[in-house]
């Protein structure tokens, strides 16, 4: 979904309110409540169902984390492909031959750089071994990515 505000380094991280402020807190609280209820019930004896509720709640947290991780990993793979193709069209000579030397985080950082800034940033990233965050901080004219997970 496209966002309405202007994207810059300071606000480029995305929070999905349904995930970050509802779903994940609910499943996390569910584990804590299940654990608390199970511990309190131990005074009346061991309950297999109480333990199973704790395990099921914990599995829900793991599922919520894995679903998010899978989506982010897929997004990073697509960014790697898109940026590799973009760099192949923007770079010449020696820099073009070194596209494969860029790591995933560097490619993710470069996606915010406008075409005019890419050659200098790629050279700096390779020569100075810049991280993705350092690359993003060096971008002068932010190229927004509003279609991200």
C-alpha positions in Angstrom: 0.0 0.0 0.0 1.4 3.4 -0.9 2.0 5.9 1.9 1.1 9.6 1.9 4.0 11.1 3.8 7.3 11.9 2.2 9.8 9.1 2.9 13.3 9.9 4.3 15.8 8.0 6.3 14.3 9.1 9.6 10.9 7.6 8.7 11.6 4.8 6.2 11.0 2.0 8.6 7.5 0.6 8.3 5.2 -0.5 11.0 2.1 -2.5 10.2 -0.3 -1.6 12.9 -2.3 -4.8 12.6 0.8 -6.9 13.1 3.0 -4.7 15.4 0.3 -3.2 17.6 -2.4 -5.9 17.6 -1.6 -9.4 16.4 1.8 -9.8 17.9 1.1 -8.2 21.3 -2.1 -10.4 21.6 -0.3 -13.7 20.9 2.6 -12.6 23.2 0.2 -11.8 26.0 -1.6 -15.1 25.4 1.6 -17.0 26.1 2.2 -15.1 29.3 -1.4 -15.6 30.5 -1.3 -19.3 29.6 1.9 -19.7 31.5 0.6 -17.7 34.5 -2.6 -19.8 34.6 -0.6 -23.0 34.2 1.7 -22.1 37.1 -1.2 -21.1 39.3 -3.0 -24.4 38.5 0.0 -26.5 39.6 -1.2 -26.0 43.2 -4.2 -28.2 42.3 -2.1 -30.7 40.5 -0.4 -31.1 37.1 -2.7 -30.4 34.1 -1.8 -31.8 30.7 -4.4 -29.5 29.1 -2.9 -26.5 30.9 0.5 -27.4 29.6 -0.9 -28.0 26.2 -2.4 -24.5 26.2 1.0 -23.0 27.0 2.6 -25.0 24.2 -0.1 -24.0 21.7 0.2 -20.3 22.7 4.0 -20.5 22.3 3.5 -22.1 18.9 1.3 -19.2 17.9 4.0 -16.7 18.8 6.5 -18.7 16.7 4.1 -18.8 13.8 3.6 -15.0 14.0 7.3 -14.5 13.9 8.0 -16.9 11.1 5.2 -15.5 8.9 6.8 -12.1 9.3 10.3 -13.4 8.7 9.2 -15.2 5.6 7.6 -12.1 4.1 10.7 -10.0 4.9 13.1 -12.6 3.4 11.0 -12.8 0.2 11.0 -9.0 0.0 14.8 -9.0 0.4 15.2 -11.5 -2.4 13.1 -9.4 -4.7 15.1 -6.3 -3.8 18.3 -8.2 -4.5 17.0 -9.1 -7.9 15.6 -5.6 -8.7 18.8 -3.8 -7.5 21.0 -6.2 -9.4 19.2 -5.5 -12.6 19.1 -1.8 -11.9 22.8 -1.7 -11.1 23.6 -3.6 -14.3 21.9 -0.8 -16.3 23.4 2.1 -14.3 27.0 1.0 -13.8 29.9 0.9 -16.3 33.1 -1.0 -16.5 34.9 -2.0 -13.3 31.9 -1.2 -11.0 29.5 -3.3 -13.2 31.9 -6.2 -12.8 31.8 -5.9 -9.0 28.0 -6.0 -8.6 28.3 -9.5 -7.2 30.6 -8.3 -4.5 27.7 -6.3 -2.9 26.0 -8.2 0.0 22.3 -8.3 0.5 22.2 -5.5 3.1 24.2 -3.2 0.8 21.7 -3.9 -2.0 18.8 -3.2 0.3 20.4 0.1 1.3 21.1 1.1 -2.3 17.4 0.8 -3.3 16.8 4.2 -1.7 19.4 5.9 -3.8 18.4 7.8 -7.0 20.0 6.7 -10.2 22.4 9.7 -10.2 23.9 8.8 -6.8 24.2 5.1 -7.4 27.7 4.9 -9.0 29.4 6.9 -6.2 27.5 5.0 -3.5 28.4 1.6 -5.0 32.0 2.6 -5.2 32.0 3.7 -1.6 30.1 0.6 -0.4 32.6 -1.7 -2.0 35.8 0.3 -1.2 34.8 1.2 2.4 32.7 -1.9 3.1 29.7 0.2 4.1 26.7 -1.4 5.8 23.2 -1.0 4.4 22.5 1.6 7.1 25.6 3.6 6.3 24.6 3.6 2.6 21.1 4.8 3.5 22.5 7.6 5.6 24.7 8.8 2.6 21.7 9.1 0.2 21.2 12.8 -0.6 17.9 12.7 -2.5 15.9 9.8 -1.0 14.1 7.5 -3.5 11.1 6.2 -1.6 10.1 2.6 -1.4 6.5 2.7 -0.4 5.6 -0.9 -1.4 7.3 -2.8 1.3 6.4 -5.3 3.9 
